[in-house]
Amino acid sequence: MSTLAGKVRPRGRVAEERRGRLTYPVVLLIIAGALLLLSLVRAITDQQSLTSAAQWGAAMGFAVPIGLAGLGGLWAERAGVINIGLEGMMMLGLFSAGWIGWQHGPWAAVLAGVVGGALGGLLHAVATVTFGVDHIVSGVAINILALGVVQYLAKLWFAAEGSEALARGGNDKQSPQMDRLEPFTVPGISDWLGDLDAKNWFLLSDLAGILRAAVHEVSWLTLLAVLIFVGTYLVLWKSSFGLRLRSCGENPEATESLGVNVYLYKYLALAVSGGLAGLGGAYLAVLIRMYQDGQTGGRGYLGLATMIFGNWRPGGVAAGAGLFGFMDVLQTRDRPVVHAMLLLFALGLLVLAVWQFYRGKRAAAMAIAVLGGVMWLWYETTDTLPLELVTASPYLTTLLVLTLFAQRLRTPRAVGRPYRRGQAT
C-alpha cells in the first residue's frame, strides 16, 4: 500500500493536500465563531427562529438530500469521473421510491431509490469509462433522459385509466401516498433542551435550540445519512480499497501499473455515486410520502456545489450541505428572517476580511470587507427583501461561498481526464 501511495501521490502533492486541510481545533473555532455570530444576529434582529429547533430541524431535512448528492459526487470525482448527472439520478431515485413506496412501504421505497439511482450511475459509467464519452456531455444527457423517463412512466403507471394507482390518488404528476415513516425523539434530553431554548438566553438558548433539532422528531433516514458520511470517510481514507479508488482519480496510469483494475473501481464508484444520489431522491419521496414531479428542485446541482465547497472531503460536504440546507429552508419562512441573514453575512464577511488581512492577503481582505460593508448597508437601509431574492437565496449563497473559498480547493488531479486501459504500458 505504501508503494501505491508514494507512486500516485508525490510528496509535494501530499504536502499541498495537508496545507489545504483544516485541523480539528480550527474547525471547532470556526463552529464556535459561527454560533456566536448567529446568536448576536438573533439578539439584534429579534428573529428567534434563526436558532430555533424548528428552523434547524427543517434545515436538516433540506440538507440531507443535498448532502447525499454531494457525497455521491465525491465518490465519483475521487475516482476521476465528473458526475454532472446527479440531478437525474436523484430523479430516478425519487420516482423509484414513489413507485415502490405506495405498494410496499417507506423502507422498500428507500431501497428502490438506491437501486434507481445506482442504475443511473452505471449508465454514466458505461458512457464515460467504457466508451470514453465526455463526462459533462454524459451527465447532461442523463439529466435530460431521467426527466423524460420519469414523466413518461408517471403517466403510464400512475395515471392509467382504471388502474389501482389512479384510484388511490395517483396522476401524471405524482404517485399515490405511501405510509409515513415515523421519526424518533430522544426522551428527556429533547424536553430539557426545549425548556432551555424557550428562555431566550444569549448563546446558551441558541445552542440548545440547535442541539434539540438533532434529538427531536428526527427522521431515521437522517441518522442513516450521518452513518453513511462516517462510513465514507472510513472507507475512502482508512482502507486499502479507498486508497486504490482515490488513486484512480489522481494517477490512473500509475495505479494500473501496480495491478489495480481501474475500470472496476470507476464502475464501483459511479454505482455508489448514483446510489447515494438516488437515496437523496428517496429521502424526498419518503418526506412527502410520494413521488412528485419536480420535487428534486435542483438539489443535485447544489450537491455538486457542496462537494466543491467541501474540498472533496466528507466533513466539508456535510458542512456545505448544512449551510445550503439552512438557506433553502429560509424560503419557507417569513421574509424578515431572510433579511436578518444580510446582517449575519455582513458580520461574517468582516471577520473573514480581518483573517485574510492577518494572513497578509490585503487585496482579498479589502475586497471581502467592501462586500461585507455593502451587505451591512443593504441591511440598514431596508426592512425586507423582494420575494424573488428570497427564492433565489440558496443559489446566491452557493455563488458567494464558492467565490470566497475557491482559492483553497484541491481537485483530484485526473478528474475528468479521458483514460483508456493500457495507457500505462
N, C-alpha and C positions, 0 to 999 in steps of 0.2 A: 504493500500500500504506500509506503514512503517513497518508493521509486516512482509510482504513478503521480503522487502529489508533487514531487520535485520536477517531473517532466512537464506536467500540464500547467503548473503554476510556478513560474520562476520566482526567485526570492524577491526581486523588486516588485513583482505583482502582488505577492503576499503582503509585503510591507505597505504597499499602496492601499490594499483592502483593509489592513488593520488601522491605518490612519483614518480611513473614512468611517470606521465603526465607532459607535457611541458606547462608552463604558457604562456599567450599571450605576455608579454614582452620578454620572452626568444625566442619565435617563431619569433617575429619581429626582434630581434637582429640577429638571425640566417639568416633570409632573407636578412637583410642589409649587413651582412658579406659576404654572398654568392654573392650578387650583386657587392660588392666591389672587391672580388677576380676575378669575371668574367670580370669586367671592366679592372682590372690590366692585366689579361692574354690577353685580346683583344688588349690592348695598346702595350704590349711587343711583341706579335706574329704578330700583324697587320692582324689578321684574323677577318675582320669586320663582317663576317656572324655569329660569335658567339653570338652577341646580336642584330642581325638584325630582323626586323619584319617578314621577310620571313622565317627565321630559326625558330623563336618561334611560328609563325602561323602553320608551318608544324609540329612542336613538339606537339602543342595542338591536331592536327589531329591524330597523332600517340598515344598521351596519353589517349584520350577519351576511345577507346575500352579497353585499358589495365586497366584504372581506373574503368570502369563499371564492368569488370570481377572481379577486386579486391573487389569492393563493393558487388558484388554477393557472393564472398567467405566470406566476413564479415557477411552478413545476415545469411548464413548457419552456420558458426562456432560460432557465438554468440548464436545460438540456440542449439549448441552442436554437429553439424554434419559436418565432414570434407567433402569438396566438391572438390575432385581432378578432377571431370568431367566437370569443367568449359570450358575447351578447346572444348570438344564435344558439349556442349550446345551452345557455340559460333558458331560452325559449323552448328548446326541446325538452329540457328537464321540467319546466313548468307545465307543458302540455302533457307529458307522460304522467306526471304526478296527478294532474287533474283527471286524466282518463282512468287511471287505476284507482285513484283515491275514492271516488264516489261508489265504486263497486266493492273495494276490499279494505278501506280504512286508511288512516293517515300514515302508518308506518310502511304499509305496502306502497303508498304514494311516494314516500321518501326513497325507497329502493328503486322504484320505477324512474324517478327523476335522475338518480345517479346513472342508471343504465342508459337513459335517453341522452344525457349529456356526454357520457363516455363514447357512445356511438358517433356523436358529432366530432369528438376529439380524434377518434380513429379515422374518420373520413378526412380530417385535416392532415393526419399522419400519412395516409395513403397518398394524398396530393403532394405534400411537401417533402416527405422523406423518401418515398419510393419513386415518385415521378418528377421530383425536383421543381414543382410549381413554386413560383414566388410566394413567400409566406403571407404577404399583405393581400395579394390577389386571392389566394385560397381562403383567407379569413373573411374577407368581404363577401366572397361568394357564398360561404357557409351562412353568414348572417342573412343574406338575401334568400337563400334556399330555405333556411329554417323558418323564416317568416311566411313564405309561401306554403310550405308543408303543413305547418300547424293551423293556418287559416283554412286550408283545403280539408284537412282531416277533421277540424271542428265542425265544418258544415256536414261532412259525411257521417260522423259518429255521434254528434250531439244534437243535430237539427234534422235528422232523417224523419220523414213523416211516419208516424205510428210507432216510433222507437221508444224504448223504456227511458232513454236519456232525455228525450223531448218531454215525455210525460212527467219527469221529475225536475223539470225546470231548466234543462239544457237548451242552448240555441247555438247559432253560428259564432257567437262571441264569448260563450262561457260554457263550462261543464256543469252538471248537477253538483250540488253541495256534498262534501264528504263529512264524516263525523269529526267532531272537534278533538284536537289533541290537547288534553288538559295540561296547563302549566303547573309548576311546583313552587312552593313557598317554604322557606326555612322558618319554622315556628319559633317564636321568642325573639330571635335576632331581628326579624322583619318588623315586629311591633315596636321594639326598643328603638331601632333606627328611625322609624316613623315618628315616634314621640319627639326624638331629638331634632328631627328635621322641622317639625312644626314650631319649634321655639324661635326659629329665625336668628340664631346666634351667628355672628360673623365667623366664617371659616368652618367651625365645628358642625353647624347645621348643614352647611353646604356639602361637606364631606359625608355626613350621614345620609343626605338625600341621594347622593351619587352611589354610595355603597348599598343603599336599600334597593336600588334598581337591580342589583346582582343577586338578591335573595328573595324578592317579592314578585310573584306572578311571572316567573321566568320560563320560557319555552324549553322543553327538553332538547330541541334542535339547537338552541343557543349553547347549551352545555356540550352537545356533540361537536359544534363548531370549535369551541375552545379546545377540546381534546384533539381535534384534527390539527389545529395550529401547533400545539405542543408536539404532536406526533410528527408533523412535517419537519420541525426543527431537529428532532432526534434522528429521523431517518436520513435527511439530507446532509446534516452536519456532524452526526455522531456514528455513522455506519459506513462500511466499505461500499455498500450499494449506493449510498448518497454521494460519496466521493467520485465514484465512476460516472454517475449520472451528471454531476456538475462538471466533471472533466469534459463531457461531451459538448458542453456549452462554452468551454474555454479553448480546448485544442483537440478536436475530434480525431485529427490525423495521428497525433501522438498517442491518444487513447486507443485507437485501433491497433497501432503498432505493438501495444502491450497485450493484445489478445482480447480486448473488450469488443463485444458486438454492439457497435454504436447505433445501428438501426434499431435493434431490440430496445435499447434504453430510451431512444427517442419515442418509439411507439408506446412504451410503458408510461413515459412522462406525459404524453399527449392524452392517453386514456385516462390517467389520473386527473389531468388538467380539465378535460371535458366533464369527468365525473364530478369534480368539485363545483364547476360552474352549474352543472345540472342539479346538484344538491342545493345550490343557491336558488335556482328556479323552483325546486320542490319546496323549499322553505316558504317562498312567497305563496305557493298554492296551498300549503297547509295553514298559513297565516290567515288567508281569506277564505279557506275551505273550498276552493275551486280553481280551475283554470279560468283565466280571464284575459281576453285579447289585449295586448299592450301592457300587461302588468309588469314586465321586466323594466320598462321605462328607462332604458339606457344604463342600467346598473352594471352591465358587463363592461361598458366603456369606463365607468367610474372605477370598476375593479382594476382595469389597466392603470389608471392614474394612481390608485393606492399602491400598486406594485412598484411603480416608478418612484413615488414619494418614499416608499419603504426601502428603497435601495436594494430590491430583490432579496429581502430577508423577511421571515415570518413576523418578527416583532414589529418591524416597520410597517408591514402591510396591515397588521392589527391596529396600530396607532392611526394610520391613514383612514382605515375603514371607520374607526370611531369618530374621527373628525368629520368625514363626509356624511356619515350617518346622522350625526348631530345637526349638521346643516340641512340635511334632507328633511328631517322631521320638523324643522322650523317652518316649512311650507304649510304645515297643518296648524300652526299656532297663529296668534294674533300678530299683526304687523309691528306693533311696538316692541315685541320681543326680538324680531329681526333687526329693528332699528338699534336696539341696545347692543347688538353684535358689532355695530360700527365702532362703538367705544372700545369693545374688547379687542378688536383687530388693531385699532389705533394704538392702544397701550402695548399690545404685543409687538407691533412693529417698532415702536420706540425702544423697547427693551432689546429687541434684536439689533437695532441700529447701534445701541451702546456696546453690545457684544462685538459687533463687526468692527467698530472703532477701536476697541480694546485689542483686537487681533491685528490691527494695522491696516485693515481694508477700509480706508477712509472714503473712497469713491462709492463703494457699495453701501457703507453706513449712511452717507449723505442721501443717496437715492431712496433707501428704506425709510429714513427719517422724514423725507419730503412726502412719501406716500402715506406714512402714519399721520403726518400733520394734515394732509388733505382729508383723510378719513375722520380725524377729530373735528375739523371744521364742518364737514358734512353732518356729523352728529349734532354739533352745536347749533347749526342753522336750520335744522329740520326737526319735525316731530314724528314723522312716519316715512315709510318708503313706498314707492309705487308697487302695485301688485305684481307687475312683470318682473321687477328686480327680486322680489321675494321668491317667485317661482324659479328664477334663474340662479338663486344664491348658491346652491350646491356646485354648479358648474363654474361660476365665477370664483368660488373658493378653490376649486380644483386648479384653475389657471393661476391664481395668486400663489398657491402653495408650491406648485411645480416650478414657477418662475423663481421663487425665493430659494428653493433647495436644489436647483438644477446643478449647481457647481460641485456638490459633494457626491454626485451619483457615480457609480462604477458598474457599468453594464457588463454582463458576461461577454467575453471577448469575441466569441464566434457566433453570437446570437444573430439569426437572420442570414447567415452566410451559407451559400449552397455547399452541400457536402455529398460526395459520391464515394461509395465503398471502393477501397483500393487506392485512394489517393496517397496513402502513407507509404506505399511501396515504390 
